[in-house]
Amino acid sequence: MDPLESRRKRAALVGEMRALIEKAETEKRNLSGEEEGSYKKMEEDVRDLGVEIKREESLRGLETDLKETLNDPHTPSVGDDGEKGERKRATDEYRKLFWSCLQSRNPNPPEARDLFVAEDPKGGYLVPEAYETELIKALEDLNVMRTLATVRTSGTLAKIPVVTGRPVFHWIGEKGTYQETDTEFGQINIDAHKGGGIVKVSEELMDDSFINLEAELREQFALGQGDLEEAALVLGDGIEKPRGVVLDAETGVTTASATAITGDEVMDLKYSLRKPYRGRARWLMSDTTALAVMKLKNAVDGQYLWRPGLQAGQPDILLNSYVETSTFMEDIAASVSSILYGDFSYYRVQDRAGISIQKLLELYAENGQVGFRITFRTDGRLLLAEAVKAMVQKSS
């Protein structure tokens, strides 16, 4: 279904839900049994449409990428350093050799000696530079944190200087003395945690052109890595995985209830964030929490705080800021961070250059398949805690 049409249907359903509630409020009564049933059915339809919209837009993005790759293969130019070092991976020759070796039924084709070997002790070849960029781009289409965060690629440990205190200045009288400030500079180290998995491809696909294999691996990589990585970038504990944004976000509001939120608390959360960050701030919450927020009204004028996005690809709007949802944000429950609001560009995703692929010919041969073991390294961390505020539910 057209995502725009789905958004219009969702907006219409939300309008009907509001009309039911307003009618009952005007008549100073609760919803009748029939009305309650209709309301719950519309609520389910709104949730299903939200999932459908997200899925369809993700698929369209992947289809666009695949079409571009099939119709216009990328042929990067060679840099000033010619065939040496990392620039060799940017050449068309390396790309052709790479896919030729992966398609070969020989586990160790002689031409593989000209491919860069990955750091992983179990072996594998470093993917062509342009293909690595395409893998990351496909991943961004499925990973909301990558679209919000600042993403960088490096070959080594990233050391990022940060200000750990705010200077406090004073008015100084004639012949007065200057007071010291508490400003200090620290350093955050962002390393690279290893992740990956095995993608199985049928031998029939292996016998097709290399572009089909290239596209298949990119799609499967994005699907597998998207969920693994987004879960860590949101909720990761930093142990053998990135440190999630929830872990370091400052508490902006603690709710009065463990199982509910109010419109006033949502407004309090927005204005707990300092004004310099609000210009680029976004909301991040789960779909279930989003449904709860849709029903909230401004206590002053009775208007709903939520405005559905009607343009294809445009997020919904809450208090004039875009809303993003993640499957991995926790639903409303005691002691959890149910909503984040802030400038997520202060969250740094640091990719380590050099995604590698190892071919596994024998492991899945009985099933008529060839395995491809993909390894990548990445890390993530919120560099400035005050840039993102959390709504924390009351403890039970």
PyMOL commands that set and color helices and strands:
alter all, ss='L'
color gray80, all
select helices_A, chain A and resi 3-26+33-71+85-90+92-103+110-114+129-142+144-148+203-206+210-235+245-248+263-272+275-278+287-294+344-346+365-367+385-387
alter helices_A, ss='H'
color red, helices_A
select strands_A, chain A and resi 125-126+150-154+158-163+185-190+193-202+250-254+282-285+306-307+317-318+321-325+337-342+347-352+356-360+369-382+388-392
alter strands_A, ss='S'
color yellow, strands_A
deselect
rebuild
show_as cartoon
